[in-house]
Amino acid sequence: MMPMKHFQHTPGRQQQGGAVLVVTLMILLVVTLLTVSNMRSSVLQEKMAGNTNDRNVAFQAAESALREGEVFLEGIVSLGDFQGKAGLFGRTDDEPVFYNGTTWSDTVNHVVASTDVGTYQRPQYFIKNMTTVEGAVGALNMSGYGDNKGSGDVTIFRVTVKATGTSADSAEVILRTQYGRIF
C-alpha cells in the first residue's frame, strides 16, 4: 500500500473569495447592457426608416391627386361647376382651411381622388378658381418652352391636396399648386 500524502494548503488558496466570479458577472452585465442598447437603436432606426417610407408614399399619393385635379381642369368647358360645393370653389366662395380636419371630413369641401394608390385612404383635393389674367398679360407660356399661346385670357386655379400614408396613424402630406388654363 501506498502511504497517503498530506497536502499542505498554500497560503493564498484560502484567501480567495470568488473575485473571478464577480469580475465575470460584471463583464456579462456590461455586455448585456451594450446588447440591449444596440437592440433599441436598431428598433429606432427601423421605425425611422418605416416613417420615411410612409411619408414618401403619402407624398407620391398627393402628387398623383394633384395631377388628377389638373387633368380635371383640362377637361372642363366652363366654370359653372365652381359654386362652393363638391370641392369646387369659385372666386367669391371662401376657400376651406386646408390645415383644418373638418375640411377633409366634410364631403362638401373636397373631392376624393379616383385612383387607388395603396394608401390608408384615398387622397382628397379641392380646387379654387383664383382669378383670370386678361389680354396680353395672359400670354403665358402654358405648353412648353418658347411656345406662346397668344393673348388669350388665363384662368388661374389653386389645387390643394391631402394624402396619407399606408396606416391610420401614418404621415399626412398637404400639397398646393397653382394651375393656369386658357379657355
Stockholm file with secondary structure:
# STOCKHOLM 1.0

chainA/1-183         MMPMKHFQHTPGRQQQGGAVLVVTLMILLVVTLLTVSNMRSSVLQEKMAGNTNDRNVAFQAAESALREGEVFLEGIVSLGDFQGKAGLFGRTDDEPVFYNGTTWSDTVNHVVASTDVGTYQRPQYFIKNMTTVEGAVGALNMSGYGDNKGSGDVTIFRVTVKATGTSADSAEVILRTQYGRIF
#=GR chainA/1-183 SS CCCCCCCCCCTTGGGCCSHHHHHHHHHHHHHHHHHHHHHHHHHHHHHHHHHHHHHHHHHHHHHHHHHHHHHHHHHCSCSTTCSSBTTEECTTSCCCCTTSHHHHHSTTSCEECSSCCSSSSCCEEEEEEEEEECGGGGCCCCSSTTCCCCSCCEEEEEEEEEEECSSTTCCEEEEEEEEEEEC
#=GC SS_cons         CCCCCCCCCCTTGGGCCSHHHHHHHHHHHHHHHHHHHHHHHHHHHHHHHHHHHHHHHHHHHHHHHHHHHHHHHHHCSCSTTCSSBTTEECTTSCCCCTTSHHHHHSTTSCEECSSCCSSSSCCEEEEEEEEEECGGGGCCCCSSTTCCCCSCCEEEEEEEEEEECSSTTCCEEEEEEEEEEEC
//
